[in-house]
Amino acid sequence: MTALRAGGVAVVTGGASGIGWGITRALHSEGLRVEVVDRDARRLQEAAAQLPVGVHDVDVTDAQALRALAARLADQHGGIDVLVNNAGVGPAARIVDTTLSDWRWILDVNLMGVVHGIGAFLPGMLERGTPAHIVNTASMSALDPIAGLGAYAASKAAVAALTDALGAELDGTPVGVSLLVPANVRTNIAENSAALRPATESGFGDYRPAAPPEQIQWRSAEDVGAIVIEGIRAGKPILVTHPEQWERVERRQCRIRQAFGVNAGLDL
């Protein structure tokens, strides 16, 4: 059985714009009632005007607020079927310029936001005992870190490790787990990050990704939503938006294999 059932309930953090909005729309198209969690009040209003979704101005760094939301949704709907921990920020800075305030902020949002979402909703999912699914959004940077995105990559690599461990712990339960690994997706993450980042003592600037090579295409948020739906339905542990970027990831994996004394088989 799948967690994607008409009349089911999904929670999407960071769900009012960008990738989150693409996932919200995709889940709605599957007949689920989507509860959108976001910090942007304007975009929440726009979301509610476009779709019959629940909207919640909740900060994922506030564990207590997320637990309170989980309790309200349990009272209203009896629990949730799908949780998408998608809220995140992606500013850029060299590691030497990244302040302690920057580190605390990006880890609080990108990593602890996922931790808080799991802590708020997973106990209820397990207690219900019906098919459910959790999707945690990481980044291609978690698998292939690049200069200028050290703090971001570290936060997303932590999400990847957390998701792997969670999947192992939930094996044999009705709760599935997937790691979403997006790459070049057209979103407003740069604008959101600029609006939310620490106002003082910050080394962060805006991250403006360079145009990808010709063989790598930009994806839309709607494309990602479709990937998430297919992944939940198939129970896939890893959901990749750009399989054509495997060569970059493979080169890093080969360096790791070589460190273990295994012939990687590639000319590096």
N, C-alpha and C positions, 0 to 999 in steps of 0.2 A: 504494500500500500504506500501511497505517497502523501506528503504533508500538503500537497496542492489540491485542496478540495473546495468546491464551490461552497461559500458560506463560512469558510475558515477565516482565521484572523492572522494577519501578519503585522509585525512591527519593523519599520525601517528607520534607522537613525541616520541623520543627514539626508533625509528622504525627500526634501522639498526642492532640490536642485541637483544638477549634474548627474553623476552615476546613480545616486540615490533616487532621483526622480524617474530615471529610466527604469529602475527596479520597481519602484512604486507603481508605475503605469503597467508594467508587465504582470505584476501580481494581481492588480485590479482586473486586468483582462482575463485572468484565470478564474475570476469569480470570488476572489478573497476580499475581505474587508481589510483595508490597509490603514494602520495607525502610524502617522508620519511624525517623527520626532526631529526637531530642527531648532537652531538658534535664531534663524532669520524670520522675524515675524511677518515681513512683507511677502516672502516666498511661501510661507505657510498659508497666508490668506489667498494667494494666487492658486496654490495647490487645491485648497478647499473649494475655490470657485470653479476649477476645471474638472474635479472628480469628487465623488461622494466619499471622501476619506476623513478619518479623524485626524486632527492636528494638535500637536502638543509642543509648546515652547519650553523645552527641557534641555538642560545642559548635560551632556553625557559625562562630564567630569564630576557631576554631583550624584554620587551613588545613592544617596537617600532619596533624591527626587526620582530616579529611575525605579527604585524599589516601590515608591508610592504609586508611580504610574502602573507598574506591574500589578499591584494590588487592585487598582481601579479597573483595569482591563479584565482581571480575573472575576471581579464582581459583575462586570457588564456582560462579558462574553464567555465566562467559564475558563478562560485561559487563551493562550495563543498557539498557533500551529507553526509559524515561520518567524524567525528572528534574523534580521539582517543588520549586523553591526558594521555600518558603513561610514559613520561620521568620521571625518578626518581633515587634517590641515597639511599643506605641503609647501611651506616656504623654503627658501634656499639660503645657505651660508656655508662658507668653509668651516671646518671643524674648529680651527684656531680662532675664528671669529664668533663661534656660537657660545653665548653666555650661559651661565647656570640657569638663569631665568628662562632662556630659550629651551634648554633641555627639559626643564620641568614642565613647561607648557606643552611642547609637542608630544612628550611621553604621556602626559595627563590626558590629552585628547585622543591620540592615535592608539595608544596601548591601554591605558586605564579605562578609556571609554568602552573598549571591547570587554575588558574585565568586568566593568560595572554592568554592562548589558547582560553578560552571561550570569553574573551573580543575581541579577534581578529576575530574570525570566526562566533560566534553566531549571531551577527546583520545581516550578510549577509544571513545566513540560514533562519532567520525569514523573511527577506525582499523577498527572493525568493518564500517562501510559499509552497515549495514542500517537500515531505517526506525527513526527515534528521534525523541523530542520533548522539548523543554524548556519548562516553564511557570514564569515568574517572577511572584510575587505583588507587585503594587503596591497602590494604593488610589485611591478616588475623589479623595482629598486631593491626589494627584499632578496631577490635571487641574483641580481646583477647590479650591485651598488656602483654609483658613479660619483665623481668629484662634485662637490657643491651641494650634495644632498645627503651628507653623512648622518645627520640627526634624523631626517625623515626615513632614510633607509634602515637605520637601526630600529626605529619604532615599528616599522612594517615587518622587519625580520623577526622581531619579538612576537608580533601577531601571528606570523607563519608558524613559529615554534609552538606557540600556545595552541594554535588550531590543530596541529599534528598531535599534540599530547591530549587535547580534549577528544579528538576523534578516537584515539586508542582507549581512553577511559569510557567512552560511550558505546564502544563496540558491544553488540549484543542487546542494546536498548533500542527503543523505537525512535530515538533522536539521532538524526544524521547530522553530519558536520561537513562543510565545504569551505575551502579557502579560495577567495576570489583574487585573481592576480591580473589587474588591469595594467595596460601600458599606455599607448598613445590614444587617449580618449578625450574628445572635446568636452570640457567642463569649465566651470567657473571657480575651480579650486584656488587659483592664484588670487582672484579678487576676494574670496572668502577668507583666505589666509591673511591677506593684508589687513582686512577689517578686524580680525580677531587676535592677531599676534600681540605680544607685549608692547605697550606703548613706549616704554623707556628701557634703557640698558639692553637693547636687542641688537644682535648682529644679523638678523634675518632680513632678506630682501625678497622681492618677488621672483618666483621661478617661472621662467618663460621657456618652455621646451623648444629646442631647435626643430626645424622641419625634419621628420624622419627620412631615412633613405627611401628611394623610390619603391623598393620592394616591400616597405612597411607602410600600411595604410592607417590613416586616422579612423578610429571607430566612433560611433555615436553612443550616447547614453542608452538609446533604444536597443542598439546592438548588444550592449552589456546586459540589459534586462532580459533579452531573449536567451543569452548564454546562461544566466542565472536560473531561469525557468527550466531549461533543458537539463542543467546540472542537478538541480533539486530532484527533478523527476527521475533522472537516471542514478541518483545517489553518488555522483562523482565527488571525490575528495578534493580535487583541485580544478578550478575553473579559470581557463586562460583566455584572454581576449585576443592575444597576438601570438599564435603558435609559430609564426614565421620568425619570431625573435629567439627561438630555441638555440640557434647557433651561439649567440652571446652567452646564454646561460650555460650551454654545454662547455664552452671554453673555461668558464670558472670551475665547473664540475671536474673537468679534466685536470686542472691544477690541483684540486683536492685529491683526486685519484693518484696523481703522481706523488703527492706528499705521503700517501700511504704505501708507496712502492708499487703501485699498479700501473702498467703501461696504458696510458690514456688513448693511444692510437691516433692522436691528432698532432699536427705540426704547430706548436704554439710559439 
